């Protein structure tokens, strides 16, 4: 039996594939920079410190709502994981995906998205704790960071659902080719 690639190996293979298609830009986490770093930097440097004072209770309520949203994303990811595994592991299509060197990428992507969601939950819980102990001055940054993380989770979850659509399309095309070949025999 062939050795199973680790999640890290599969994600590196996905980055290499992305590099071949999109070039050097695929290496940088553009979404994270746009969603988290730029808004936080803008608020830090372009506003007065007391301009965005948020009370702890409101901030914790926002963070708690985001935790609920992460639960919905997690449910969608688990459903996507099941769907992708069901499509990608059907023989002979699974063998075709292995020949194309994308089988491990398809099966690792839901795991990556799930890890991002778990990291976001841990970050959000940590931000709730930080909000409780620090003053109201950091609350705007807490909300900005958590909002950016939530939008990022939403985008990777949508990407995952698009992968299901693409994989289903490829599976359908593969089945059509097999059917046509069996008719000619």
C-alpha positions, 0 to 999 in steps of 0.5 A: 500500500502507498504511504498516506501523505500528511496534511502538511504534505497535501497542503504544500502540494496544493500551494505548489499547484496554486503557484503553477496556476497563479504564480508568486501571489499564491504564497502570501496569505492575501485574505488574512492581510486584507481582512485582519491586518489592514483594518486593525492598522487603519484604526490604530494609525488613522483614529484617535485612541478614544474614538472607538471605545466599546464596552466589554459587554457589547464586545463579548456579545459580538464574540459570542455571536461569532462563536455560534457562526463558527458552529454553522461553518463547522457543520457545513465543513463536516457535511462537505468532508463527507461529500468530498470523501464519498466522491473522491474515494469512488474507484476508478475515479479515485485512481484517476485523481491519484494519477493527476496528483490531486487526490490528497489535496481534495481529501485534505482541504476539508481538514484544513478548513476545519483546522482554520475554524477550530483555530478561529474558535480558540482565538475568539475564546482567547479574545473574550478572555483578553476583553475581560482582563484588559480595558475598553481600549482594545475592544475595537481591535478585538472586534476587528480581528475576530470579524476578519477571522470570521469573514476568512472562515466564511470564505474558506467554507465557501471555497470548500463548497465550490470544491464539491461543485467542481469535484462533482462536475469532474466526477460526472465528466469522468463517468460520462467518458467511462460510459462512452468507452464501455459502449464502444467495447 
